C-alpha cells in the first residue's frame, strides 16, 4: 500500500468538531467529537515520520506514536489500534484527558518548526473509540492461570492499569476501593465534559469480564462494617499493590477560610459527578455543594481548578472567577482547558492571591485578594511571586472552592504498618526506580508514590508495577519449586 504520510506541507492541522460554548455549558457531555474516518486518516497523515520522534519521548508511556499514526494514515486502523494498546491500557481515556499540549504534541517536531503539531490526542481517542465500536478490544483471557493472587488497594487509573496487565498474565486479581464505584478520579474526580463515564465503565466492565474482582465500599484500614485491615489484605494475597492516590485536600489558611460556603474541590467534584451518575446527593440538593445562582470564586491554577470553574458554570452559577497567584504562562493547568474555560465565560484574575474570606455567620460574601508580581525564576523555570504594595481588592462570592492541590494520607498509620517507609512528603517510598516498598511483597504505584500528578503517569506506574510484581512472583514461585525439589531429593 502506498504511504500517505508527511502531508503536513499541504494539509493544515484541524481538530475534531467542538460544541459551541453557548450549547456546551447547558450539559455535562463531552465537548469534542470523534474524527470522522476520512478526517482521522487525513490528520494522522500529517506526521513527519521523524527519525527522532520527540513525541514518543514526550509521552510518559513512550507510546509508539509515529508507528500508529503511519498505520492510521494508510487506512490500517485496526493495526494502528494494536500499536496504540501495546503500550497503554487505556489509550482512549488518555487521548481525552492528557494535556497533550505539554506532552506529546508539545514535543512534536512540527510544532517546534512552525508547521503546527499533529493532533495526536484526538487521533488516539478516535482509534480507541473505533476499536470498541468494531469489537477490536478483545476480552482478557489469560493463556495460563498462575495460581497466585494479587491484591490492589485503589481502583483508580494506576490500579486499573495494573489489574489489566496482571490478569492478562494469569494472576487472580482483587481490587479494593472505598468508593461504591470503581474508577477512582476517572469516575468521581473528572467531569463528564472531559470524560464521559461510559468510556471508563467499558474499561471496568472488560476487567470484570476478564475475571478481575472488585470489592467496593471497602475502606482498607477503616473501621466501618465490611472494611478490612491492611494485614488481612496481605494475608489474602501473594503480593499487594498500594495504588490509593492522594486525595487529602490542601486547605486555605487565610482568615475566614472555615466559613460556611468554603468547600474543597474534590468534595465539590465528587458531588457533581455523583449527581450526574443518578445519585441523590443531599449536599447538592440543599445547595451546599451546588453553584446554582451563586457568585463562585475558585482558588488555584491546576486542572482541578479548571474542572471546578467549568462545572460551576454548568450548574448555573451567576458568575465564576478563578484566582491564580502567577500569570497565564506559569499556570500548571492545561492551556487547552484554560482556553475552553474562557470561551465558557469564566473570568481569570491572574497574579492574584487570596488574603481573607469575607463573611460571617450567614456565610461567605467575598474574597479579599492582593495583586502579585513575578519576582525571580527558579531552577525549575517557575517564577516566584511577591505582593504588590497597596494591591488589595475584593471579589464578591457566595461560594469559594479551594483547588490548591492534594496531599497523601498517613498511609503507615492508616494501614497500621509502621515499617512502611514514606518520604518527607508522606508519599510511599519505593526502592530506587522500582515499585517495591519496604514491606516484602508490597508494591506501590501512582500518585501515592510520585505525589499528585497526571493520569497518564498513573497508568505508566500501574503497568510498570504489574511487570515488576510478575517478575517477583515468578522468581518466588521458582524458588519455592527449587526448594521443594531439593527437599524431595534429600528425602529420597
SERO-217505 format. One line per 10 residues: number of its first residue (from 1); their letters; for each residue x, y, z of C-alpha. Coordinates in nm, 3 decimals, m for minus. Example, Ala and Ser with C-alpha at 12.3 -4.5 7.8 and 13.67 -1.06 7.14 Angstrom:
<rs>
1> as> 1.230 m0.450 0.780  1.367 m0.106 0.714 .
</rs>
This chain:
<rs>
1> xxxxxxxxxx> 0.000 0.000 0.000  0.131 0.343 m0.091  0.223 0.557 0.209  0.014 0.866 0.272  0.240 1.030 0.525  0.424 1.360 0.562  0.135 1.562 0.418  0.187 1.845 0.668  0.317 2.069 0.389  m0.023 2.065 0.218 .
11> xxxxxxxxxx> m0.262 1.959 0.494  m0.336 2.202 0.778  m0.394 2.093 1.135  m0.767 2.061 1.200  m0.902 1.940 1.531  m1.223 1.744 1.584  m1.557 1.923 1.596  m1.621 2.108 1.923  m1.960 2.200 2.065  m2.013 2.575 2.085 .
21> xxxxxxxxxx> m1.968 2.736 2.425  m2.331 2.850 2.439  m2.453 2.494 2.390  m2.200 2.301 2.592  m2.245 2.495 2.918  m2.601 2.359 2.935  m2.485 1.998 2.979  m2.204 1.778 3.106  m2.148 1.595 2.776  m1.801 1.576 2.624 .
31> xxxxxxxxxx> m1.738 1.885 2.413  m1.519 1.719 2.148  m1.646 1.474 1.888  m1.450 1.189 1.735  m1.298 1.241 1.393  m1.495 1.102 1.100  m1.296 0.828 0.930  m1.162 1.047 0.648  m1.064 1.329 0.882  m0.886 1.096 1.124 .
41> xxxxxxxxxx> m0.688 0.940 0.842  m0.602 1.281 0.699  m0.486 1.425 1.028  m0.275 1.116 1.101  m0.109 1.163 0.762  0.042 1.494 0.874  0.304 1.312 1.084  0.654 1.391 0.956  0.777 1.039 1.049  1.081 1.190 1.218 .
51> xxxxxxxxxx> 1.399 0.995 1.258  1.400 1.100 1.623  1.035 1.102 1.742  1.027 1.362 2.019  0.654 1.295 2.059  0.735 0.947 2.184  0.993 1.070 2.435  0.747 1.339 2.546  0.487 1.075 2.631  0.510 0.923 2.981 .
61> xxxxxxxxxx> 0.401 0.589 2.833  0.654 0.616 2.549  0.374 0.528 2.307  0.480 0.426 1.956  0.312 0.737 1.819  0.477 0.764 1.474  0.405 0.396 1.408  0.033 0.413 1.478  m0.003 0.747 1.302  0.155 0.592 0.992 .
71> xxxxxxxxxx> m0.076 0.291 1.004  m0.381 0.512 1.055  m0.279 0.734 0.764  m0.257 0.426 0.542  m0.610 0.320 0.637  m0.490 0.035 0.860  m0.689 0.149 1.161  m0.706 m0.182 1.346  m0.332 m0.230 1.318  m0.286 0.127 1.440 .
81> xxxxxxxxxx> m0.505 0.045 1.738  m0.296 m0.264 1.817  0.015 m0.049 1.824  m0.161 0.201 2.047  m0.281 m0.055 2.303  0.056 m0.231 2.315  0.194 0.039 2.543  m0.124 0.172 2.708  m0.409 0.001 2.890  m0.644 0.294 2.831 .
91> xxxxxxxxxx> m0.543 0.497 2.524  m0.895 0.625 2.451  m0.902 0.772 2.803  m0.556 0.929 2.782  m0.649 1.063 2.439  m0.928 1.257 2.607  m0.769 1.389 2.924  m0.391 1.406 2.875  m0.252 1.760 2.848  m0.107 1.681 2.506 .
101> xxxxxxxxxx> m0.003 2.044 2.463  0.254 1.983 2.742  0.346 1.627 2.643  0.345 1.456 2.303  0.201 1.739 2.094  0.414 1.998 2.268  0.722 1.790 2.180  0.621 1.733 1.816  0.887 1.835 1.565  0.625 2.007 1.352 .
111> xxxxxxxxxx> 0.516 2.220 1.647  0.873 2.325 1.710  0.939 2.406 1.345  0.628 2.617 1.286  0.409 2.369 1.096  0.162 2.308 1.384  0.163 1.984 1.578  m0.011 1.665 1.474  m0.345 1.613 1.655  m0.202 1.311 1.839 .
121> xxxxxxxxxx> m0.450 1.303 2.126  m0.755 1.328 1.902  m0.629 1.051 1.672  m0.556 0.832 1.975  m0.909 0.884 2.105  m1.059 0.821 1.760  m0.872 0.491 1.723  m0.974 0.381 2.073  m1.342 0.455 2.025  m1.337 0.285 1.686 .
131> xxxxxxxxxx> m1.178 m0.021 1.847  m1.464 m0.057 2.094  m1.726 0.007 1.826  m1.579 m0.256 1.596  m1.502 m0.522 1.854  m1.125 m0.493 1.825  m1.094 m0.468 2.204  m1.071 m0.833 2.294  m1.164 m0.985 2.632  m0.890 m1.068 2.880 .
141> xxxxxxxxxx> m0.834 m1.442 2.851  m0.505 m1.549 3.014  m0.315 m1.823 2.836  m0.238 m1.986 3.171  m0.357 m1.940 3.528  m0.059 m1.882 3.758  m0.222 m1.998 4.080  m0.109 m1.681 4.259  m0.312 m1.376 4.356  m0.251 m1.002 4.380 .
151> xxxxxxxxxx> m0.450 m0.755 4.588  m0.468 m0.396 4.464  m0.569 m0.118 4.703  m0.727 0.153 4.490  m0.947 0.126 4.180  m0.818 0.440 4.009  m0.607 0.459 3.691  m0.292 0.306 3.844  m0.488 0.020 4.000  m0.689 m0.042 3.683 .
161> xxxxxxxxxx> m0.378 m0.042 3.464  m0.202 m0.288 3.694  m0.511 m0.510 3.716  m0.529 m0.528 3.336  m0.167 m0.636 3.296  m0.167 m0.877 3.590  m0.488 m1.051 3.492  m0.363 m1.082 3.135  m0.053 m1.252 3.277  m0.275 m1.507 3.455 .
171> xxxxxxxxxx> m0.286 m1.384 3.814  m0.603 m1.377 4.021  m0.662 m1.007 4.092  m0.881 m0.843 4.354  m0.916 m0.463 4.361  m1.031 m0.294 4.683  m1.174 0.059 4.688  m1.352 0.270 4.948  m1.596 0.411 4.694  m1.908 0.237 4.568 .
181> xxxxxxxxxx> m1.790 0.252 4.207  m1.458 0.160 4.052  m1.259 0.414 3.854  m1.128 0.648 4.122  m1.083 1.001 3.998  m1.174 0.889 3.645  m1.530 0.843 3.773  m1.555 1.085 4.064  m1.287 1.349 4.005  m1.301 1.431 3.634 .
191> xxxxxxxxxx> m1.621 1.592 3.499  m1.820 1.438 3.217  m1.747 1.721 2.976  m1.388 1.593 2.967  m1.452 1.221 3.017  m1.798 1.069 2.993  m1.843 0.789 3.243  m1.942 0.519 2.997  m1.592 0.548 2.850  m1.445 0.448 3.187 .
201> xxxxxxxxxx> m1.715 0.193 3.261  m1.643 m0.011 2.950  m1.283 m0.049 3.070  m1.407 m0.158 3.412  m1.652 m0.400 3.251  m1.369 m0.551 3.046  m1.170 m0.614 3.365  m1.469 m0.774 3.535  m1.541 m0.990 3.229  m1.177 m1.098 3.236 .
211> xxxxxxxxxx> m1.203 m1.218 3.595  m1.083 m0.919 3.797  m1.279 m0.898 4.124  m1.374 m0.557 4.262  m1.455 m0.530 4.631  m1.613 m0.184 4.654  m1.715 0.014 4.957  m1.426 m0.148 5.141  m1.200 0.102 5.315  m0.863 m0.060 5.384 .
221> xxxxxxxxxx> m0.761 0.048 5.731  m1.109 0.184 5.801  m1.330 0.092 6.094  m1.666 0.058 5.922  m1.866 m0.256 5.863  m1.711 m0.453 5.581  m1.379 m0.268 5.597  m1.054 m0.465 5.608  m0.720 m0.420 5.776  m0.413 m0.400 5.555 .
231> xxxxxxxxxx> m0.275 m0.706 5.734  m0.580 m0.902 5.622  m0.534 m0.789 5.262  m0.171 m0.905 5.276  m0.276 m1.241 5.418  m0.520 m1.296 5.132  m0.269 m1.243 4.853  0.078 m1.336 4.735  0.154 m0.971 4.657  m0.016 m0.638 4.719 .
241> xxxxxxxxxx> m0.009 m0.311 4.524  m0.085 0.017 4.700  m0.246 0.249 4.445  m0.459 0.469 4.667  m0.381 0.803 4.505  m0.360 1.125 4.705  m0.693 1.280 4.796  m0.633 1.480 5.112  m0.702 1.838 5.011  m0.472 2.126 5.085 .
251> xxxxxxxxxx> m0.683 2.390 5.256  m0.666 2.767 5.279  m0.512 2.910 5.592  m0.635 3.266 5.538  m0.875 3.428 5.787  m1.234 3.321 5.730  m1.147 3.004 5.542  m1.363 2.799 5.777  m1.676 2.995 5.686  m1.988 2.829 5.551 .
261> xxxxxxxxxx> m1.961 2.833 5.174  m1.590 2.746 5.155  m1.561 2.395 5.009  m1.284 2.160 4.898  m1.254 2.098 4.525  m1.275 1.720 4.540  m1.583 1.725 4.763  m1.745 1.955 4.510  m1.647 1.748 4.206  m1.745 1.416 4.364 .
271> xxxxxxxxxx> m2.089 1.557 4.450  m2.136 1.683 4.094  m2.022 1.357 3.937  m2.244 1.153 4.168  m2.540 1.367 4.066  m2.456 1.307 3.701  m2.448 0.933 3.767  m2.800 0.947 3.907  m2.728 0.957 4.280  m2.924 1.186 4.510 .
281> xxxxxxxxxx> m2.660 1.390 4.695  m2.808 1.575 4.995  m2.535 1.842 4.989  m2.626 1.921 4.628  m2.998 1.919 4.697  m2.964 2.161 4.990  m2.726 2.384 4.791  m2.411 2.330 4.998  m2.222 2.174 4.707  m2.414 2.337 4.425 .
291> xxxxxxxxxx> m2.312 2.655 4.243  m2.656 2.729 4.104  m2.729 3.101 4.120  m2.412 3.174 4.315  m2.114 3.400 4.262  m1.831 3.147 4.265  m1.461 3.207 4.324  m1.222 2.918 4.262  m0.872 2.945 4.407  m0.599 2.754 4.224 .
301> xxxxxxxxxx> m0.437 2.714 3.884  m0.423 2.343 3.807  m0.650 2.114 3.609  m0.866 2.055 3.918  m0.935 2.429 3.933  m1.035 2.420 3.566  m1.268 2.127 3.636  m1.429 2.328 3.915  m1.482 2.651 3.722  m1.627 2.467 3.424 .
311> xxxxxxxxxx> m1.852 2.257 3.649  m1.979 2.568 3.827  m2.080 2.740 3.504  m2.272 2.427 3.401  m2.452 2.419 3.734  m2.588 2.765 3.661  m2.355 2.988 3.863  m2.429 3.360 3.839  m2.058 3.425 3.783  m1.734 3.229 3.805 .
321> xxxxxxxxxx> m1.390 3.375 3.878  m1.060 3.190 3.903  m0.788 3.340 4.124  m0.432 3.235 4.047  m0.121 3.386 4.201  0.100 3.358 3.893  0.037 3.459 3.532  m0.110 3.258 3.247  0.227 3.135 3.119  0.314 2.990 3.460 .
331> xxxxxxxxxx> m0.020 2.821 3.521  0.022 2.445 3.581  m0.312 2.353 3.424  m0.360 2.264 3.058  m0.362 2.564 2.824  m0.643 2.394 2.633  m0.859 2.383 2.945  m0.793 2.749 3.023  m0.899 2.843 2.669  m1.215 2.632 2.698 .
341> xxxxxxxxxx> m1.297 2.794 3.032  m1.256 3.143 2.888  m1.486 3.054 2.598  m1.746 2.945 2.852  m1.743 3.278 3.032  m1.505 3.217 3.322  m1.308 3.524 3.434  m0.944 3.479 3.533  m0.775 3.701 3.786  m0.409 3.641 3.707 .
351> xxxxxxxxxx> m0.140 3.738 3.958  m0.388 3.745 4.245  m0.365 3.564 4.578  m0.632 3.534 4.849  m0.574 3.722 5.175  m0.904 3.653 5.353  m1.251 3.509 5.303  m1.512 3.770 5.382  m1.843 3.700 5.552  m1.988 3.598 5.882 .
361> xxxxxxxxxx> m2.235 3.363 6.043  m2.457 3.385 5.736  m2.184 3.252 5.507  m1.933 3.379 5.255  m1.977 3.723 5.098  m1.647 3.767 4.917  m1.274 3.709 4.886  m1.015 3.973 4.967  m0.710 3.930 4.746  m0.385 4.105 4.671 .
371> xxxxxxxxxx> m0.214 4.166 4.340  0.110 3.975 4.287  0.414 4.034 4.066  0.663 3.786 3.927  0.996 3.832 4.102  1.256 3.564 4.025  1.277 3.249 3.816  1.377 2.930 3.993  1.588 2.640 3.868  1.269 2.460 3.763 .
381> xxxxxxxxxx> 1.172 2.751 3.538  0.884 2.867 3.757  0.871 3.222 3.881  0.837 3.318 4.245  0.590 3.594 4.328  0.569 3.883 4.567  0.285 4.107 4.678  0.227 4.439 4.510  0.210 4.709 4.780  m0.140 4.854 4.804 .
391> xxxxxxxxxx> m0.271 4.590 4.565  m0.563 4.461 4.773  m0.904 4.417 4.611  m1.230 4.237 4.688  m1.433 3.998 4.479  m1.794 3.918 4.580  m1.862 3.548 4.635  m2.131 3.321 4.774  m1.918 3.011 4.727  m1.541 2.967 4.744 .
401> xxxxxxxxxx> m1.384 2.648 4.609  m1.034 2.557 4.724  m0.843 2.386 4.441  m0.495 2.405 4.592  m0.383 2.050 4.525  m0.372 1.725 4.718  m0.154 1.552 4.974  m0.126 1.186 5.081  m0.297 1.047 5.386  m0.094 0.890 5.665 .
411> xxxxxxxxxx> m0.072 0.552 5.493  0.154 0.376 5.750  m0.078 0.490 6.031  m0.393 0.401 5.843  m0.257 0.059 5.748  m0.101 0.005 6.093  0.225 m0.064 5.913  0.500 0.143 6.080  0.765 m0.037 5.874  0.615 0.104 5.551 .
421> xxxxxxxxxx> 0.859 0.384 5.476  0.742 0.718 5.342  0.917 1.023 5.202  0.942 1.367 5.359  0.621 1.445 5.167  0.444 1.139 5.316  0.431 0.960 4.983  0.513 0.588 4.998  0.884 0.534 4.945  0.996 0.278 4.691 .
431> xxxxxxxxxx> 1.342 0.136 4.634  1.526 0.332 4.367  1.341 0.315 4.038  1.145 0.009 4.141  0.790 m0.009 4.276  0.892 m0.221 4.577  0.820 m0.077 4.921  0.997 m0.158 5.245  0.742 m0.436 5.311  0.811 m0.769 5.143 .
441> xxxxxxxxxx> 0.567 m0.842 4.864  0.413 m0.495 4.884  0.450 m0.256 4.592  0.321 0.096 4.529  0.235 0.298 4.219  0.076 0.620 4.101  0.021 0.939 4.294  0.078 0.774 4.631  0.444 0.743 4.523  0.505 1.043 4.298 .
451> xxxxxxxxxx> 0.256 1.288 4.452  m0.043 1.441 4.273  0.028 1.403 3.902  m0.129 1.316 3.567  m0.348 1.018 3.486  m0.104 0.909 3.217  0.172 0.882 3.476  m0.056 0.672 3.697  m0.120 0.440 3.401  0.253 0.412 3.335 .
461> xxxxxxxxxx> 0.325 0.341 3.700  0.049 0.080 3.722  0.178 m0.101 3.415  0.537 m0.092 3.540  0.428 m0.216 3.883  0.244 m0.507 3.722  0.558 m0.609 3.531  0.764 m0.590 3.849  0.510 m0.789 4.052  0.502 m1.052 3.777 .
471> xxxxxxxxxx> 0.880 m1.083 3.787  0.885 m1.100 4.169  0.610 m1.364 4.189  0.769 m1.569 3.911  1.105 m1.569 4.089  0.934 m1.654 4.417  0.745 m1.947 4.261  1.067 m2.077 4.102  1.248 m2.051 4.434  0.974 m2.243 4.612 .
481> xxxxxxxxxx> 0.974 m2.511 4.340  1.350 m2.544 4.368  1.330 m2.586 4.747  1.058 m2.847 4.713  1.261 m3.036 4.454  1.570 m3.023 4.674  1.376 m3.148 4.975  1.237 m3.434 4.769  1.588 m3.534 4.656  1.715 m3.522 5.013 .
491> xx> 1.422 m3.734 5.136  1.485 m3.988 4.862 .
</rs>
